Amino acid sequence: MSQWYKRDVTSAAPVRRRRWPVPPSLLVGLAPLVAFAAVSAWRARPSDDYPTLGQTVDSVVRSLVVPEGIAFAVLAVVVTGLGWWRIATVDPARSPVRWAAIAPLGVLVVCLLRLPLVDWSALPVRYFLLLTVGVLFVGAFEELMTRGVLLVGLRRRLPEFGAWAVSCVLFGALHLLNALAGAGIGPTLLQVGFAAAFGSTLYVARRLTGTLLAPVLLHAFWDFGSIGFSATAEPGDLTRLTIVGVVGLFSFGVLAFGVAAGGVLAWRDDRPRRLRRRWRTVPPMAAIAVQGGEPRLPTVV
């Protein structure tokens, strides 16, 4: 990695500055998402049945483990070539808005509540092992692409609030591709809104922990419970379905809170910029001169 040095005006010692092999840019940040959308649209077939995804061992391998594993490997090579691993996976400073942790913790509670609803005896052990591998690939790939590379690119051109909002919207819009894989239009649109809200909570998880690992694991855990339950659910089990409905309502509340928390967190990051812009014509207090007992402000030009 190349480095350059800039001499500090107050010290003779050189100050080391880091420069990434490929400078962050919006176009580079968007490129993996656009490429993934194009490949997914190209691979989609009218005969695809999205609702059956992950219902069997064979489906988990064909629909999750293999394609998501390949996608993550390709993206990892791209990020390595860009030299973006650190800026895409680590935030130098954690957000001080600690109450926002209620959002990712609420999602964690939802994930834990789902586990007893999964019928662990309905499918072989290898199904759940492969499902674990598959959802980890999904979480790693989608988070590195959206809360990683995309966020780096958006931050190059937008304030943090804009980067948060656009990344959530694009993450939700990415799920429109499910309609090409056999999902109904109504459920797809609902999933788009749901995913955008979920993306805000995952953004909060990154900002509070300072690392992309937290949203990766949270994303994978969420998908594991969702797919595992749908694969083992009995249509006539009204008790389980009622509990799932209650958990679902709680999930909507948690994700709505996640949207609010993400917005406040990003807005707070932009506050110093807004204050500088609002008070740019006001001189600092040190510039006030006192003559004859009366304060005199210097002329602002």
N, C-alpha and C positions, 0 to 999 in steps of 0.2 A: 504494500500500500504506500503510495507516494505521500510525502509530507513536505510542508513548506514552513518557513519560519518568519515570524514578524517580530521586529524589535520593539519592546515596550518603551514608550517615551520617558517613563519614570525609572527605568532600570536598564543597565547595560546587558543584563542576561537575556538571551533569546527566549521567546515564548513559543512553545510548540503548538501548532494548529493542525488539526486533522482534516484531510480532504479525502472524500470517498472516491474510489476509482471512477464511478459513474455518478455525476452530481444528481441529487434528487430533482425530479421534474414531474409535472402532472401527467404528461404523456406516458412516461415510463411507468408511473404508478397505475395508470389505467390499463396498460397493455395486457397484463396477465388476465384481468377480468374479461376484457373484450375477447381475447383469444379463447378463454375457457367457454364463454357463451357461444362463440362461433363453432367450436368443436362439439359442444353438447347439442346444439341445434342440428348440426350435420349428422351426428350419430343417432338422433331421434328417429323412430319409425312409427307409423300409424298403429302398428300392432302392439306397441309397448303398453304394459299395464302397470302404471306407477303404483296403484294401491297395493299390489302384491310384492312390492320391493321389500326384501329382507324377511320374507315369510318362511323361507326354507334355507337349508344349508347351502344349496346350490345358488339360490338367489343372493345370499349374502356374499358369496365368493364372486359371482359374476357382476353384481350391481354395486358392491361396496369395496371389498378388499382389493380386487384387481384394478378397476378403473381409478379409484381414489388413491391407491398406492402409487400408480403410475403418475397421476396428476401431481401428487406431492413431490415425487422424485424429480419430475421435470421442473417444477417451480423452485425446488431447492437448488437445482443446478443454476437456474436463472438468477436467483438471489445471491448465490455464491459469485457468479460472474459480475453482478452489479456491485458486489462488496457491501450489500445492504443488511447483512444479518443483524448487526448490532442496532442500527437505527430502526429496523423493521420489527425488532423483537423486544427492545428495551427502551423505556422512557427514563431519561436521566433523573427526573424528579417525580416523586409520587404526588398525587393530588391530596391537598389537606382537607378536602370535603369528606370527612369520615362517615357522616350519616348516610352518604350515598351507598355505603357497603350493604345497606338493607336490601338493595336490588339483587346483587349476585348471591347474597346469602338466602334470599327468598327463593331464587331459582334452585339453589342447592337443596333447600327444604322440599321443593316440588319433586326434584329428582329422587330424593330419599323416600318420599311418600309413594312413588310409583313402584319401587322395588317389590313390596309385598303383593302388589297387584299382578305381577308377572307370574305365570304358571311355570315354575322352573322344571317341572316334570313332564311338560308337554313336548319338549324337544330335547335332543341329545346334548350332552355337555359340549361337544365340539361346536354346536351351533352358537352357544353363548361365547365361547372362546373366539371364534371367528368374528362374531358380531362386535366383540370388544376391539379386535384389531381393526375392523372396518370403520367403526365410528371414530377411533383415534386418528385414522387416516383422514376421515372427513373433517374432523375438528382441526387437525394440523394444517391441512390444505386450505380450507376456507378461511381460517383465521389468519394464516400467513398472507393470503391473497388480499383480504379485505381490511382487517385490523392491523395488518403489517404493511405490505407494499403499497396498497391503495392509500392508506392513511398517510404514509410518507409523501406520496405524490401530491395529495390534497393539501397537506400542510405547506407545501412549497408555494401555493398560490392563494390559499384561503386562510382566514383566521381560524382558530381552533373550533369555534362554534360552527362555522361553515363546513370544516372538515368532518366534524361529528355528524352533522345533518346529512351531508351528501353520502358519506360512507354508509350510514344506516339505510338511506333510500336505495342506494345501489345494491346493498346486500339483500334488501327485500325484493327489488326488481329482478335480481338474479333467479329467484324462485318462480318467475313466470315461465321459465324453461320447463317446469314440471307439466305444464299444459301440453307441451309437445311430446311428453313421455306417457301420456294417457290419463293424466289427472283432469278432473272436471274444471270448467272455468270458474264456477263459484268457489269450490274448495281452494283452487289455486290463488284467487284474489284474496281470500281470507288468509292463506298462508303467507302471501306477500306482506300484508300488514303485520301479521304475527312475527315474521322474520325480521322486519324492520325494527320493531320494538325490542325483539330479542337481541338484535345487533347493538342497540343502545346499552343494554345491560352488559353485554360482553365488552363494549368500549369502557364502561365504568370499571369492570374487573381489571382491564389492562392498566387504566390510569391509577387505580388505587394500589395495585401490587407492583407496578412499574415493569411488568414482564408480560409477554404474550402467552406464557405457559398457563396462566390462570384461565383466560378465555378458551384456550384449546381444550383443557380438561373439562371445563364447564359445558362447553359445546358438545363434547363427546359423551359426557354423562347424560345430558338431556336427550340426545339421539338414541342412546342405549335403552333408556326407559321407554321412550316413545315407540321404537320399533319392536322391542321385546314384548311390550304389552299387546300391541296390535297383532303380533305373530302368535300369541298364545291365548288371546281372549276368546271366550265362548259367547256366541251371539245371545244365548238365552239367559246368561247370568246377570240378572237385573241388579243384584246387590253390588257386584263389582262395577257395573256400568254407572250406577248411582254415585259410588265413591269417586269414580273417574270424573264424573260431571262436576262434583264438588271441588276436586283438585284442579279441574280445568278453570273453574271460576276464580279460584285462588290464583292460578297462573296468570290470568288476564290482569288481575289487580297488581300482581308483582311486576309484570312487564310494563304496565302503564306507569307504575312508579319508576321503573328503569328509564323510561323515556324522559320523565321529568328530571331524574337525577343526572342523566347524561347531559341534558340541556343546561342545567345549572352549573354542572362541573365545567363544561366547555365555555360557558358564558363567563364564569369567574376567571378562567385563564386569560380571556381577552380584556378583562377589566383594566389592567394597567395601560393597555394600548388606548382604550377609550378615554381614560382620564388624561393621558398625555395629549390626545387630540382635543379634548374639551378645554384644557387649561394651557394650551400651547402659547397663548399671548400673555400669560401671567408670569412675571419674572420671579425667580426664587427669592426667598426671604433674605438671603445673604446679599442680594443685590440692592436691597433698600438702603438708601443713604439718609442719614439724619443730619439735618443742618438747622441750627437755631432752635432745636427742640421740636421741629416739625419734620415728619417723615416725608421724603420726596422719592417718588418712583421714577426710575429712568425711563426715557422714552422708548416705546416698543415699536420697532420698524418691521 
